[in-house]
Amino acid sequence: MRISHKARMNRLFTNGRCLDVAIDHGVCNEPTFMPGLENMEAVVDQLVSAGPDAIQMNYGQADLLQMRPEKGKPALVMRIDLGNPYNDRRHRVMWAQLQNAHEPIIGALVMDAACIVVNLFQLPDEPDLFRQCIANIAATRAECAKFGMPMMIEPLVMLPNEIRGGYQVDGDVEKIVPLVRLAAELGADIIKADPTTDPSDFHRVVEAARVPVLVRGGGKEDLRSVFAKSAALLAQGACGLVYGRNIYQHENPRRVVAALMAMIHRGVSGDEAWRMYQDG
């Protein structure tokens, strides 16, 4: 393992555990993702103060984190791709592409990111979208190997658009496990995986990955339920969480971060995390 690769992984993980707060939703071009992210400078201020392990951003906003003088600020995870599967209507052409096709990780290197993240979409009847994601990952893997940049792959199994209006997560473990295994075969250093419908099945996802697995949060849910589900997934072997809307769209994101950090790094239960959030 290259020294630069190991050094970046050490910045991202604390004793093998990580809370990554995702605020990279602007490239999704989906209005429902934006409440809570209108003032990115204020959002970054609040999150740095809260102290998660990492903040996930795009190149065009990453300076708000990386130009700060604090030595102990969260690590930067940089999103390097974008696509159009998140809208409430199916597009005539579904696509996913790298933000910089010629030098896919140059922005992450310039911004001193600890890790990059790229999607692996699996949507019903969209084989070309899937092929595009494979091509994106293949191109990125070579660059990551050259420069010692850890690659996080985000395998997403989605339900048909017509079922819920907008592609939503399919929590079927029989679909998630093969896609996670594919991500591992493609050379992922970290996998950001959807939760299984039954959290007790999530150990199968961890076993298929053979690299650290962080749980993807998805849409905003009742916070007490979020804590309970997170505890169950962590107990199944997840190394941490990548949550966005379940942090920044809640009333007090700083308290949510504190409660989740206690769960990840101190083994606090879901009920204890809920009490921490309420007590402030």
N, C-alpha and C positions, 0 to 999 in steps of 0.2 A: 504493500500500500504506500502510495506517495506521501511524503511528509505533509505536503499542503492539503491533501485529502483528509488525513487524520486530524490536522489542526483545525480544519473547518468543521469536521464532525464534532470535535471537542467543544467548539464554540456553540454548536447547536444543541447538544445534549449535555445534561448534568447528570452524571452517574447513570448514563444510559436512558434518561427520561427527558421528555420535552413537552412543553405547551407552546404551540405555534398559533398565534392569533392572525387569522387571515383577513386582510382588508384589501385584497387585490381584485375586488368584484367589479370595478369600473370597466374592465375589458369585456365583461359578459354582455354589455349593452342591454341590460334588463332592469327596468325602472324599480321593480320591487326590491332589488338588492341595495338600493342607494340610501334609503332612510337610515340615518346614523352616520353616514360617511360624507355628508355635505361639506364639512369643514375638515379637510384631511390634516391640516396642521394641528388643530385642536385634538383630533382623534389620536394622532401620534403622541402628542404631549401626554394625554391621559394614559395611553398604553405604556409608554416608557416609565411613567410614574408607577403604574401597576406592577411592572416588572415580570412579564412572561419571559420564557426562554428565547422566543423568536417572534418576529412579526413578518408576515408574508405580504409582499407588495409587488407592484410593477415598476419598471425602470423609471417611468416619468414622475413617480412620487417618492422613490426611494431616497432621494436627497433629504427629505424631511426627517428621516431617521439617521442616515449616515453622516450628515453634516453636523450632527449634534456633538458636543464636546465630551459627554459623559463616557468614562471608560467602561462602565459596567452596563451599558445599554443592551437591549435585546439584540440577538443576532438577526441578520437579514436573510430571509428566504425569498428568492425572486422568481415570480411567475414569468415564463419565457414564451408562452403560447397563448392563443385565444381561439374562440370558436363561437358558433351560434346555436348550440342545443338548448339554451336555458330559457328561451322565450316561450310564451304560452301558446303559440301557434307553430305548427311545423312549417319550415321553410322549404321552398321548392328545391333548393340545393343546400345540403348540410355540409359544413366544412369546419376544419380545424387547421391552423397553420402556426408556424413559428413567428414570433414578432420580428425576428431578424433571421431570414432564411440562410444568409451567407455566413454569418458569424453568430450562431445562435446563443452563445453564452458570453459574448463580449460585454454586454451591459452588466451582467452579474459580476464579471471580473473588474470592470471599471468601478462598480459600486461596492466592491469588497463583500459580496454576498457569501454566506456560509454554505449555501445550497441553492440549487435551482429546482423548479417543479414544472412538470409537463403532464398533460392529460393523456389518458387512454380511454376514449369513449367507446362504449358498446351499446348502440341504440338499435332497436328492432328495424330490420329491413334497411339498414344504412351501411352496407359493406364498404363503400368508398370512404366514408368518414373514418371507419375503423382503419382502413389502409393508410389514410393520411396520418393518423396518429402513430401508426407503426413507423412510417417514414420519418416523422418528426423525432421520435425517440431514437431511431437508428442514427440520424445525423447528429443529434445532441450527445449521444453516448460517446462517439469518437472524440468530440471536443472536450467532454468532461474528463475522459481518460488522459488526454493530452495535458490538461492544465490542473489536474487534481481537484476537480470540482464535484462534490457529491450530487447525485441525481435522485430526486424524489419523483416517482411515478405515481400518478393518481388514476387508478383504474376505476371507471364509473360504469356500472351496469344500470341502465335506465329503463323504466316502463314505457310502453307506447304512449305517445302524446295524447291520444284520445281518451285514455283511461282517467287521467286526473287533470288534464288541461295544462300543458307544459310538461316536459320530461322530468319525471320524479325518480328517486332512487328505487331500484328493485332490490329488496333485502334478501332475496333468495340465496342461501348459502351455496346451493349447487351451481349457481351462476357466478357468484363472487369469487369462489375459490379458484376456478380455472383461469379467470382473468387476472387474479393476483399472481397465480403461478406463471402466467405469461409475462407479467411485469418483471418477475424475478428472473425469468429466462432471458429477458432483454437487457438485464444488467442493472436493475434498480439497486441503489444503495439504501434507499428508504422507500417504503410504500405507504401511501396515504389512502386507506381503504374505507369503503362504506361500512357502517355497522350492519350486522346481520339482523334480520327481523327478530330472531330469538338470540339474545346476547350470549346464551350458553353455547351457541355454535361458533362463536368467534375464534375460539382456539384453533379451529381448522384453518382459518385465514392466516393466523400467525404461523402455523406449521408449514403452510404452502409458501410463505414468503421467504423464510430463512434470512431475512434482514429485518431491522427494526420496523414495526408497523405502528403508524399513527392513525387514529380514527378520525374520519371526516365527519363534520357536524351536520351539514345540510341546512335546511330551513329552520327558522325560529320556532321553538317549542316552549311549552311550560317549563320554567326553570327548575322546579323541583324534580320533574321527570327527567330533565337533562342530567342532573346530578346523579339520580338513581341509575339511569342507563349507562352513564360514563363509568360509574363504579363497577358495574357488572362487566363492562368491556375491558376495563383495566385488569380486573381479576382473571380474565381469560388470556392475558398475556400481552395486551397492547402496551407499547412503550410510552404512549402519550396521546395527545389529542391535537387536531387542527380544527379549531372552531372559529367561525366568523360571525354570522348573524346571531348565533346563540351567545355572543358576547356583546358586539357593538349595537345590537338592536334592543338590548334589555336596558332597564332604567338606570342601572349603575354598573357599567362595564368593569370598573376597577374592582368592585366587590366580587363580580363573577370570576375575574382572573385570579383573585386571591383564593377563592374557594377551590377552583380547579387546580391551581398550583399545589394547594395542600393535599388534594386527592392524589395527584401524580407523584409528588415528591415525598409526602409523609404518610401516604396510605390512609388518609381520612376517608370515612365512609360517605355515601351519598347523603344520609340524614345529617351527619356532622357538617358537611359542606353547606347544606341548606341553612342550618343554624348559623354558621359563620356568615353567610350572605345576609341573613336577617339582622344579625347583631352588628354587622359592619366592622 
